[in-house]
């Protein structure tokens, strides 16, 4: 097997960064991440241009050129902070995690879990999503996240160990759905981030910022199969602190028309996600090609 040296270089740099970060206080960690993110914004032109392009698709003429560029730069700064705060997690106690996160409406989760059907916690690549899971773990809530397997084992192992440091299980989306359903059956929390265009998994086209986007139906499919509630939750960055907002549950009711059910509730949670992205645009991953997959009807008409 051919060894791709650049992967190991990036991995070793990540290890070095993690060693430095874990010795720094959180305020400096956050500042360092912001600076690194802005440096990447200026250095990697392809990702910067892609981010600006997607912001223009989403906001059209409602935001000026200057506003678009400012949001793009802040997006990179936020991701830089995410990365440094993420590798800092193993050196933090549950109490230190909770000190930096103000949680709103956690009783929503407890009420849904009382039904004994588990809970599907739905969020996006928004704010610092890894801290969302760690915060819930620090509150004694147990579960796992549905994630993409990274096919570079050293990095994948590094990522999984960081989650495990706060008792977060990683379930890969290429594993059997039975594993996800088992977690719900055991009244656990299954975290899903279905805000990206992945054409290899089941999905439908629904509007996202006014344009059709291929959207995973897995959250609703699991809810229909398990009778678990879907609870949207978003961790909003407020300087070097966070506010975790837990929305009211989406209670999925099964009918004889599965396709209609899938679309109805997928549109419902997607509207909640878009509302948060509109309110805090710099906290989402605009470099992702959210409208990459196009409907066949659109392709034919070209």
N, C-alpha and C positions, 0 to 999 in steps of 0.2 A: 504494500500500500504506500502510495506517495505521501510523504509528510509535507504538509504545507507550513513552512517555517514561520510565515507571518502570523499564523494563528497562535503559535507558541510565544512569539514575541509579544503579541497583544495580551495573552494570558499572563505572562511573567510581569508585564507592566501593571496589569490589574492586581496581581498579588502584591507588588511593591506599593501601589496606591492604597490597597487595603491595610497594609502594615502602617503606613503613614497616618491614614485617616483614623484608625482605631486608637491612635495616641493623642489625637486632637480633641478639644472640647467641641460640642455640637455646633456652636455658633461659627467657629472657624471652619468646620466641616462643610456647613451650608455655604459659606462664603467662597471656599475653595471650589466647590462644585459649580457655583454660578460663574466664576471666572473661567473655569475649564470649558463650560458649555458655550460661553461667548467666544472663546478662542476657536472652538470647533466651528461655530457659526461662520466665522470669517475665513477659516482655512479650507473647509470642504464646500466648495461652491456648488457642486451637484446637489447635495442635500439642502443647502440654503435655497437654491432656485426652486427645487421641488416643493419645499415648504411654502414659499411665497406663492407659487402657482396654485396650490391647493387652498390657501387662504383666500385667494382671489375668486376661486370657484365658489367657495362657501359664502363669502360676504359680498361679492360683486361690487356694486357702486356704493354700498352702504358704509364702507370704510375707505378712507383716503389711502393713497400710496404710502404715505408716511406711517399711518396707523398699521397697515399691513406689515411693513418692514419691522416696526417696533414689536408687534406681536410675535413675528417670526424669531427675532432675537431673544425675546423673553421665553419663547418655547424652548430654545436650546439651553438657555440659562437654567430653566426649570429641570430639564432632563439631566443636566450636569449635576445639579443639586440632588436629584433623585439618586443618581449613581453613587455619589459619595455617601449620602445618608443610608443607602442600601447596604454598602459594604461595612458601614459602622454598626449595623444592627446586632451582630453577634456579641459585641462588647457592651451592649446595653441591657439592663435588667427590665423586667416587666414594668416596674415602677417608673423607670426613666422614660420608657415608651409612653406610658399613660400621662406623664407630666407634660408632654409636648403635644398631646392630642386631646382636644375638647370633643367629646362625643355627644351627639344629639339624637334622642329618640331610640336609645338602645333597647327600651322596653318593647319596641316593635319586634325585634328579633326574639326576645324571650316569649312573647305571646304566640308567635308563629311556631316556635319549637314545642309549645305546650300540646300541639296537636299530634306530636310524635311522628310526623312525616318528614322531618328534616326541613331544610331551608336552602333555596338557591339564592345566594347572594350575588347580585349582578352589578358589576361596575365596568369601568373602561380603563384604558391606558391614560389615566387622568390623575392630576395631582401627583401624589407618590403612592401608587397602588400597592406596592409591596409593604409599605407601612400600614396600610389599611388592614391587611391580613394580620400583621404583627400586633396591631392594637387590639383586634378582636381576640387574638390568642392571649394577650395580657389580661383580658377581662374574664378569662376562664372558658371562653367559647372554643369549641373544638371542631376541626374540619380540615378541608384541603382545598387546593386550587387546581383548576383544570388548565394545563399549560402545554405549550409546544415543546417537544423534545429537541434539545440542541445537539446536533450530531458532531460535536467536538467534546468528547467525554470529560476532559479536565475542566472545561468551563461549565458544562452541565452539572458536574459534581459540585463545583464551587457554588453555583447558584442554589442547588438543592440544600446544601449544608447551611447556607444562610437562612433559608426558610425554616429548616429543622431547628435552628437555634431558638426559635420561638414557637416550636411545636406545630408547624404548618406542614401538612403533607402535600407532596406534589403528585398529581395524577396526570399522566400524559394523555393527550387527546387521541392518540393512536391506540390506546388500550381499549379493552372491551367496555362497552357502556354499562355492563353489569357491575363493574367496579364503582362507577359513579352512583348507580342506583343503590348499591349496597351501603354507601356512605349515607345516602338520604334515608334508607330503611333503618339505619342505626341512629337516626335523628341527629345526624351531623350537618354541618354547613358546607355546601359545595359552592366555592367561589368561581365565577365564570366571567371572563372579559371578552364579550362577543362583538367588539367594536372594530374588527378588522376584516378586510377582504381576503378570505381564504377559500379559493374555488374548489379545493379538494374535500371540503366538508359540506354537508347539506345546508342549503340556505335558499332564500328568496330575495327578489328585488323589491325594496321598499324605499320611499324617499328619505334622503339624509341631506339636510341643507338644500332641499328643493331639487335634488338630482337622484335618480335611481341608483341605489347602492346594493351590492350583493351582501346579504346579512344572514349570519348563522341563525338557524332555528333551534339549535340544541337546548337553550334554556327553557323554551316552551315545551319541547318534546319531553324533556326530563320532568317538567312540572306535570304534564298530562299523564305520564307513566307512573309518577310517584305520589301525586296529589299534594306535593309540597308547594308552598307559597314562593313566589319570586319577590325578593326584596331588593330594590335598587339602593345602592349606597355609594357615596362619593366622598373622597378625602380631599378637601380643599386646602391648598397651601396659603398660609397667612404669614408672610415673611419666613422666619425659621420655625414656625409652629404650624399646626394643622387643625382643621375642624372636620370631623367625620360626621356627615349628615346621612341619616338613615331614613329613607322615604317610606311611606305607607306601602304595605305589600300589594302586589298584583296577584289577586286570587284567581287562578286559572280554573275555569269550569269547562269540563269536557262535554262536547256534543257529538252528534253522529257525523258531522262534517269536519274531519281532522284538518284538512287543508285550510279551511276557513278559520279554525281555531288557531293554527300555527301563525297565520298571517295577522289575525286580530291582536293577539298578545305580543307578537314580535314588534308590530307597529307601536303598541302601547309602551313597551319598555324603551324602544328606540327614541320615542318622543321625549321621554324623561332624560335620557342620555344627551340628546341634542340640546335640551334646555340648559343643562349644566355647562356644556361646551360653549354655548353662546354667551353665557354669563361670565365664564372664566376661560376665554379662548386660548390664552397662553399656556394653559395647563393640560392641553391635549397634544397628541403626537401627530402634528400636521405633516411631517415628512412621510407618513404612511400613505400609500396609494389607495385611498379608500374607495375610489371609483374606477379601479383598474378593470375589473370584470364588467363587461357590458351585456345587456340583454340581447338575445339572438335577434329579436325584431329590429333592434337598433343597428346591429351589424349588417343585417340584410338591406336596410334602407340606405346604407352608406354607398 
